[in-house]
């Protein structure tokens, strides 16, 4: 019985590989290999054999994959670019088969030439830290009714029966030059549920809600609040985040109810900043840009840093430049005293602090005092950042 090629569908699954992540770091660090065309073809034959043993009806469908593994931050991105690139390979064949009025099943693999894959969306990113789980994307393409039935079966059966055969796992381990502890079939639903469980465990459920909304919502709008009172709003495929300076945070924002004594505001704002940076870093890794704006302002901040007029009156003994830092966060803010006034500068990106320094070189005289107090200095009365103050030594008698 022939089936119309125009009534075909795609279904996205993964081979989830728990690897030995220590290989990705250290003196002998190396990333998983990218397979050439011959090895990619052989890899797909192993995967197809395991999948057919579990679900014989997949024989009537095409399987598409690429000879590369990816970190989940590259797979779970708006539009699912890795999967979309794989599916685009089937479009030409589908159109040709539609002219003949039938669908033809087959195995389609994409390999590299000199380490480079033909589509940039299929090239594993080399500028992100790799986690222990690496993902091999597979697309099932076939008659819509068959693919729908297979999809329901995979959502149900992969969790209990989806383990890859020992033979296939050993082949993948050697081909990709990685250590494999476990390998199994997984649906995108499984992966998303696992990500939710991980983020919820560490107190970042609102972060998962943003990611899930961007992945599965079309033109969605979603507002969430972080654990320390940070505000985020998803609009389309962009996240808008409210940036609160220390002075605003301590007086009107999330820290307004905190005690100012014994550096409580310093540690509180450090925690607020740490969580904000964790959100921004994770969202950016998943391909979601973050646009900052000031409280009660809708306009996005441009550039890598923001400047705020200081509320602390400048004094003659104040350091020209005070870098406020806190533990592993490094510099959080820079207070600059010049011409009798103080200003606070905040980096918004990783490059922001370097850009602040470059800006200050043209503003601050060559002979100036630098202070690195190792914490955030603030006035406990007005709850605002202050520069470090030079305390002259008493003269010896």
Secondary structure, DSSP 8 states (H G I E B T S, - for coil): ----TTSEEEEEEEEEEEE-GGGGSSTT-------BHHHHHHHHHHHHHHHHHH-GGGGGSEEEEES--EEHHHHSSTT-HHHHHHHHHHHHHHHHHHHHT-----EEEE-BBTTB-SSGGGS--SSS---SEEEEEEEEEEEHHHHHHHHHHHHHHHHHH-B--HHHHHHHHHHHT--EEEEEEEEHHHHHHHHHHHHHHTT-HHHHHHHHHHHH-SS-EEEEE-TTS-EEEEETTEEEEEE--HHHHHHTSTTTTS--GGGHHHHHHHHHHHHHHHHHHHHHHTT-EEEEEETT--S---SSEEEEE-SS---TTB-SEEEEE-GGG-EEEEEEEETTEEEEEEE-STTHHHHHHHHHHTTS-SS--EE--SS--EETTTTEE---B--------
